[in-house]
């Protein structure tokens, strides 16, 4: 019997190994107006995202489980040489067999109970969270209510870790939509955010109070001089992947800190520890919220909006004033987080000095 050659598989295999081009300009269907243009272009330059034989990128097409394996394999530098796999539906001749086999060995992807991988199946947002969590060994968890992700869901921890790492964010109605299929553009955005702080800035709600992760913030601290905050990588726990955090340096002392933000609140906390809410949404005067539990609930109140506050850095006219339970006050500004903190006796505890 004459052997039938599957030219489609060969073409796709060659395409995945040899990119059409390394820049976004090579794609006729990929314009700068696309919401994930910068993220996809970044991954194209790194050789992680490639096009199709007709020169298209198809950013709005769903990403398959095979494509996801190829992309994360390229991020990790895995061999793409075709090989046998442990999955019954991924023979050695399958174009992504090498990437699938390598990713499975690394523990980044797993198959189904029937022994299949289902390479042509689309990746859901829930499964995307699991893949990204494993690939980047995400450590931090920000527990909060997600309407359509119960605590018992197999992807709950992964989703909370993506949110804590500023890689993903839910929808304004409080859902994450874990069963929604992910497009090639969306998957690219998640990968780019995991790799580069600049793209983490886009994983934010409208009118976010989080700081720009590409900038350095200097503060004046009462009795401690200057402190400098930078968004950098620090070693993960138990020898795991390095993790991006805000690191505060005061003299020789350094300590990590995280900013968390959902459609309900803005919070600050230490990795692997509790967090304190600093602002509750929607912002309105008179709103009281639970700031912390230590061990009893501590309440703060929003006492002003569009306030003028002077700092060493500049004068802000759009600050939100929050009064603490002991009579102190602090001020938050969109894009700057806390810009000034005044203790009950009038002492300035901290204020923003510079941003560069």
C-alpha positions, -999 to +999 in steps of 0.1 A: +000+000+000+013+034-009+019+056+021-002+088+021+017+119+031-003+145+051+010+177+035-011+199+059+007+184+089+041+189+072+034+225+063+021+233+098+051+216+113+076+235+093+057+267+100+058+263+137+096+256+135+104+282+110+085+315+115+071+335+086+087+365+102+099+379+135+080+412+134+044+421+135+048+439+101+048+405+084+011+400+092-016+414+069-044+408+094-026+422+124-029+459+129-017+483+156-053+489+165-056+454+179-060+455+217-030+430+221-008+444+194+021+452+216+020+419+235+018+398+203+046+419+186+068+414+217+063+376+215+068+376+177+102+393+182+111+366+207+100+339+183+072+326+206+044+336+182+045+328+145+022+332+116+005+310+090+016+302+055-007+330+041+011+356+062-017+360+087-015+359+125-052+354+133-050+369+167-087+365+173-088+328+165-090+304+195-057+290+207-056+252+207-040+230+233-013+221+208-005+258+200-004+265+237+022+238+242+043+251+213+042+287+227+052+278+263+078+254+249+094+283+231+093+305+262+111+277+281+135+269+253+123+233+248+132+212+217+105+211+191+118+179+175+089+156+169+089+126+192+067+099+209+044+112+236+024+095+264-009+106+248-028+082+226-040+110+203-006+127+198+016+104+176+052+113+169+041+126+135+018+153+150+033+187+143+034+197+180+044+163+194+078+175+206+065+205+224+037+185+239+060+158+251+085+183+266+058+204+283+042+172+298+075+160+311+080+194+328+046+191+344+032+222+326+004+203+308-015+172+316-039+150+296-073+136+303-082+104+322-088+085+290-051+090+281-057+117+254-044+153+252-069+166+226-045+189+209-071+205+186-093+215+215-095+252+224-079+263+257-104+278+282-096+306+306-096+282+336-071+259+319-051+288+307-047+299+344-034+264+353-009+264+324+005+299+332+006+291+370+027+260+363+050+275+337+059+305+359+056+287+392+034+315+405+036+317+443+013+345+455-024+340+462-049+368+467-081+352+480-113+370+471-147+361+459-151+353+422-188+348+414-183+320+389-153+303+404-161+284+436-134+276+461-136+239+452-130+245+415-099+228+402-086+261+388-095+284+417-060+286+432-045+292+397-069+320+389-062+337+422-025+334+416-028+350+381-047+379+396-021+383+424+007+383+398-010+410+377-014+386+347-052+384+345-082+402+359-118+393+359-148+411+345-165+442+361-195+420+371-172+399+394-169+369+371-138+354+356-156+333+329-133+302+333-150+282+306-147+309+280-123+300+251-090+319+249-079+335+216-043+335+203-041+372+212-054+368+247-030+339+254-002+360+240-012+388+264-011+365+294+024+352+284+037+387+278+024+399+312+042+370+329+074+378+312+076+416+312+064+442+339+054+467+312+025+445+301+014+438+337+002+474+337-026+465+313-040+439+337-058+466+357-093+479+361-103+512+346-090+542+366-067+519+385-048+531+416-019+507+411+015+522+403+034+519+370+056+489+372+082+503+349+089+533+372+109+538+404+091+555+434+110+574+461+093+582+494+103+602+525+097+580+556+094+596+591+125+589+610+139+565+584+150+588+555+143+578+519+128+546+507+129+534+471+103+511+456+110+491+424+091+464+406+117+436+403+121+399+404+130+382+437+137+345+443+107+323+446+102+300+476+118+265+478+140+272+448+111+280+425+109+305+396+118+342+404+087+363+411+079+399+403+071+421+433+074+456+446+106+457+466+112+485+491+147+495+499+156+516+530+193+518+534+206+482+533+172+468+542+149+453+515+115+438+518+088+427+493+053+440+490+024+434+466-004+456+453-037+438+448-067+453+430-101+440+420-133+457+411-141+457+448-109+470+465-073+480+464-051+463+489-014+461+499+003+431+516+034+411+520+038+379+499+026+348+516+009+369+543-022+389+550-031+420+531-048+453+542-074+470+522-066+506+514-095+516+493-130+502+486-148+506+453-169+523+441-153+553+457-177+576+475-176+599+505-188+583+537-181+547+526-166+526+555-147+494+547-128+467+566-092+475+563-077+446+582-084+419+608-058+419+636-075+399+649-106+421+652-119+441+622-103+475+616-125+500+598-115+530+576-137+556+561-135+576+528-138+612+539-130+631+507-126+629+470-109+653+445-088+665+474-057+687+470-027+673+487+009+685+485+038+661+484+075+666+479+070+652+443+041+674+433+007+687+442-023+664+434-058+678+430-076+644+425-067+626+457-091+604+478-088+610+515-092+580+538-095+585+576-082+557+598-098+544+629-072+562+651-078+596+635-049+595+610-054+602+572-039+590+540-043+601+504-045+579+473-043+590+437-050+570+405-018+555+392+002+564+423-014+544+451-008+561+485+010+594+480+009+607+516+001+594+551-004+617+581-007+603+616-033+614+641-009+638+658-001+656+625+032+638+619+038+629+582+045+592+583+053+590+545+050+610+513+060+606+477+092+624+468+100+614+433+089+592+403+113+583+375 
